[in-house]
Amino acid sequence: MTQKDQQSYDQSLYPIHNRLFFRLFQLGNSLDRQCVNELGISSVHWAVLGALSRPQTNSVMSFTELTEYLDVSRQNLDGVLKRLEREGYVIRQIDTTDRR
């Protein structure tokens, strides 16, 4: 197959890729709505709970480790953790070696 034929073939797949991506996007939105309606927590909360429930965390993960793992700002994560703590999903403990 020549390079021109390959490019033409690749371009013919763009509509299929776009439809597939759009369907996956719709599915994600649908699952997010269902999660909020049935469980009362958002996908962001699920992401935090999923990060904390990994076997590598051994039930404890520092705030900094969590922000780095999720690649989110400290301010955004703080709000999510406060809500999860208020609803009894997580327990926050003060690190005695880090006074921040």
N, C-alpha and C positions, 0 to 999 in steps of 0.2 A: 504494500500500500504506500503510495507516495505521501509526501508531507501535506500536499494540498487535499488529497482524499481524506487523510486523517483529520485535518482541520474541519472539513465539511462534515465528516462523521461526528466529530465532537460537537459541532454547532447544532447538528440535528438532535442531539440529546438534551440540549438546554431546556426545551419545553417540558420534557419528562422530569428533569431534575427540579425545575421550578414547581411543577405540580406536586412532586414528592415532598419537597421542602414545605410547601404550603400545607399539605395534609398533615405532616408531622407537627407543624406549628399549630394547626387547628386541634390536633389530638392533645398537645401539651396544654393549650388553653382549656379544653374540655376537662382534662384531668385536674387542672388547677381549680376550676370552678367546683367540680365535684368534691374535691378535698376540702375546700373552704365550706361548702354547704353541709357536708356530712360530719366533718371533724372540727371545723371552726379554726383551722390553722392554715396558713398560706404555704406556698411552695418554698418561700424563703425560710420559714420556720422548719419545714421538712429538711431543707438543706443543712441547717444548723444541727438539727437532731441527728441527721445521717452522719455528719462529720463527727459528732460526739459519740456515736454508737459504734464507730469502727473499732475492731479488735486492737489496733495499734495504740489507741488512746488509754487503755487500761482504766477506764472510767474517769480519768482526770486529764484535762487539757488546759493549758494556760490561755489567757485571753489573746496574747500575742500570737501563739501558735495557731489559734482558731482564725484570727484575722488573716494570717498568711496562708493558711490552708484554703480558706474560702475566697481569698483575694478581695476582701471588702474593707471599707474604712472602719476604724475603731468606733466612730460615732454611729454608723448604721448598725453595726453588730451589737453595740450597747443597748440600743432600743429593742432589738429583737430578743436579746437575752433577758432584758427586764420583763418583757411580756411573757416569755417562756417560764421565767422564774415565778412570776405572779400566778400563772396558771398551773404551777406545780410540775412542769415537765423537766426542769433543770434545777440544780442547786449550785449557787455561786459561793465559792470559798475564797477568803482573802489569803493571798500568798504571803506568809510571814517574812520571806526573804526579799520581797519586792514591795516597797511601801507606796507605790504609785496608785 
